[in-house]
């Protein structure tokens, strides 16, 4: 799974009945997966000490920038240590902790954190993070449900649209995935891992015109197409 950086989004509206239905269905999916905890146990998450409305203060922004730089330079353990050196006072702090827990292979702790944050604050970032952890633990349908909520809450986020599109590829919804990934490519100015994901989607749907656009407009080279072909082959299996 491609790694992307979470961006800051505004707080979403309160959970709707549609979301309650999605969450219920997700619990049913999880309860049927061998080797995974039951849905009732997963719902028993400890509340976080977080004010969902708390803004980031200037001094906190400086600290979070340091955490982000460490994470982006391939030092997730150091980033997590720096993050935990200060109080986690906003949803942005908790989102970063959830991602860093996942990056340091603490997937269960990451899942529990994001599940609590999604229940308490109902933000796009929380559902995005939870969806990604579920995908990492091979619960594709449950992950899709969470990413679908995140995508609905923040449709202009290229990162979320990319991850949602990739999850659709994994579930075999190639045409839908291509639409989401093309949107993500344009939102992200043609940069990042979405390039490979979209090329793979076009290969899986035999979309020669789409591949031509990638080559002519976005400068895809032979090596990138070859990498996308390997990705498409691995997904097709």
C-alpha positions in Angstrom: 0.0 0.0 0.0 1.3 3.4 -0.9 2.0 5.7 2.0 0.7 9.2 1.9 0.8 12.1 4.2 -2.4 13.1 6.0 -3.4 16.7 5.4 -5.4 18.9 7.8 -9.2 19.0 7.1 -12.0 20.9 8.7 -14.1 19.1 11.2 -16.9 17.1 9.6 -20.6 17.4 10.3 -22.1 15.1 13.0 -22.5 11.5 12.0 -25.6 10.8 9.9 -27.9 7.8 9.7 -26.1 6.8 6.5 -22.8 6.6 8.5 -24.4 4.6 11.3 -25.6 2.1 8.7 -22.1 1.9 7.1 -20.5 1.4 10.6 -23.0 -1.4 11.4 -22.3 -3.2 8.1 -18.6 -2.8 8.7 -19.0 -4.5 12.1 -20.8 -7.4 10.4 -18.0 -7.8 7.9 -15.4 -7.8 10.6 -17.2 -10.4 12.7 -17.1 -12.8 9.7 -13.3 -12.6 9.2 -11.3 -15.4 10.6 -8.5 -14.4 12.9 -9.9 -10.9 13.6 -11.5 -9.6 16.8 -15.3 -9.6 17.0 -17.1 -6.4 16.2 -18.4 -6.0 19.8 -14.8 -6.1 21.1 -13.6 -3.6 18.4 -16.4 -1.2 19.5 -15.1 -1.3 23.0 -12.5 1.4 22.6 -11.2 3.8 25.2 -12.1 7.4 24.7 -9.3 9.8 23.8 -8.5 12.9 25.8 -9.2 15.2 22.9 -11.2 18.3 22.2 -12.5 17.8 18.7 -12.8 21.6 18.2 -9.4 22.6 19.5 -7.4 24.7 17.0 -3.6 24.2 16.6 -1.6 26.9 18.4 1.4 28.5 16.7 3.9 26.8 19.0 2.1 23.5 18.4 2.4 24.0 14.6 6.2 24.3 14.9 6.3 21.1 16.9 4.1 19.2 14.4 6.2 20.4 11.5 9.2 18.8 13.2 7.3 15.6 13.7 6.3 15.6 10.0 9.9 16.3 8.8 11.1 13.3 10.8 8.4 11.1 9.4 9.0 12.2 5.8 12.7 11.5 6.2 12.1 7.9 7.1 12.4 8.2 10.9 8.9 7.2 12.2 10.3 6.0 15.6 12.0 9.4 16.2 8.9 11.2 15.0 6.7 9.3 17.4 9.1 10.0 20.3 9.0 13.7 19.5 5.2 13.7 19.2 4.8 12.0 22.6 7.1 14.5 24.2 4.3 17.1 24.2 0.6 16.9 25.1 -1.7 15.6 22.4 -4.2 18.4 22.5 -5.9 18.4 19.1 -7.3 15.9 16.6 -4.2 16.7 14.4 -1.9 15.4 17.1 -3.9 12.2 17.5 -4.1 11.6 13.7 -0.3 11.8 13.5 0.1 9.4 16.4 -2.2 6.9 14.7 -0.2 7.1 11.5 3.1 6.8 13.3 1.8 3.8 15.3 1.0 2.1 12.0 4.4 3.1 10.6 6.1 1.5 13.5 4.1 -1.8 13.1 1.8 -1.1 16.1 -1.3 -1.8 14.0 -3.7 -2.8 16.7 -2.9 0.3 18.8 -3.2 2.4 15.6 -6.6 0.9 14.8 -7.9 1.4 18.3 -6.8 5.1 18.3 -8.4 5.8 14.9 -11.6 4.0 15.8 -11.9 6.1 19.0 -11.1 9.3 17.1 -13.7 8.5 14.4 -16.3 7.9 17.0 -15.5 11.0 19.0 -14.7 13.6 16.4 -16.0 12.0 13.1 -13.4 13.7 10.9 -12.2 12.8 7.4 -8.7 12.2 8.8 -9.9 9.8 11.4 -11.9 7.7 8.9 -9.1 7.8 6.4 -6.6 6.6 9.0 -8.9 3.8 10.2 -9.5 2.7 6.6 -5.8 2.5 5.9 -5.1 0.4 8.9 -7.9 -2.0 8.0 -6.5 -2.3 4.5 -3.1 -3.1 6.0 -4.6 -5.9 8.0 -6.4 -7.3 4.8 -9.9 -6.2 5.8 -10.6 -4.6 2.4 -14.3 -4.2 2.6 -14.2 -2.7 6.1 -11.4 -0.4 4.9 -13.4 0.7 1.9 -16.4 1.6 4.1 -14.2 3.9 6.1 -12.4 5.4 3.1 -15.8 6.0 1.5 -16.8 8.1 4.5 -13.5 10.0 4.3 -13.9 10.6 0.6 -17.5 12.0 1.1 -16.3 14.3 3.9 -13.3 15.6 2.0 -13.8 15.1 -1.8 -11.0 17.6 -2.7 -8.3 15.7 -0.8 -6.0 14.1 -3.4 -4.5 11.8 -0.7 -7.9 10.4 0.3 -9.0 10.0 -3.3 -5.8 8.1 -4.1 -6.1 5.7 -1.2 -9.8 5.2 -1.9 -9.0 4.5 -5.5 -6.3 2.0 -4.6 -8.7 0.2 -2.2 -11.2 0.0 -5.1 -8.4 -1.6 -7.2 -7.9 -4.2 -4.5 -11.6 -5.0 -4.4 -11.7 -5.5 -8.2 -13.7 -2.3 -9.0 -11.3 -1.2 -11.7 -13.5 1.3 -13.6 -14.6 3.1 -10.4 -11.0 3.1 -9.2 -9.8 4.7 -12.4 -12.3 7.6 -12.0 -11.1 8.2 -8.4 -7.5 8.0 -9.3 -7.8 10.3 -12.2 -9.4 12.8 -9.9 -6.6 12.4 -7.4 -4.0 12.8 -10.1 -5.4 16.2 -11.1 -5.9 17.3 -7.5 -2.2 16.4 -6.8 -0.9 18.1 -10.0 0.3 14.8 -11.4 2.7 14.0 -8.6 3.1 11.2 -6.1 2.2 7.5 -5.9 -1.2 8.2 -7.6 0.7 8.1 -10.9 1.5 4.4 -10.7 -2.0 3.6 -9.2 -3.8 5.3 -12.1 -1.6 3.7 -14.7 -2.3 0.3 -13.2 -6.0 1.1 -13.3 -5.8 2.0 -17.0 -3.9 -1.2 -17.7 -6.5 -3.2 -15.9 -9.3 -1.6 -17.9 -7.4 -1.7 -21.2 -7.7 2.1 -21.4 -5.2 2.9 -24.1 -6.4 6.5 -24.4 -5.9 7.0 -20.7 -2.3 5.7 -20.9 -1.7 8.0 -23.9 -2.8 11.0 -21.7 -0.4 9.9 -19.0 2.4 9.7 -21.5 1.8 12.9 -23.3 0.4 15.2 -20.6 2.1 13.8 -17.5 5.4 12.6 -18.9 5.1 8.9 -18.1 8.2 7.1 -19.2 8.9 3.5 -20.1 10.1 2.6 -16.6 7.0 4.0 -15.0 4.7 2.1 -17.3 6.7 -1.1 -16.6 6.3 -0.6 -12.9 2.6 0.1 -13.3 2.4 -3.2 -15.3 3.9 -5.1 -12.4 1.5 -3.5 -10.0 -1.5 -4.3 -12.2 -0.3 -7.9 -12.5 0.0 -8.2 -8.7 -3.5 -6.8 -8.3 -5.0 -9.0 -11.0 -3.8 -12.1 -9.2 
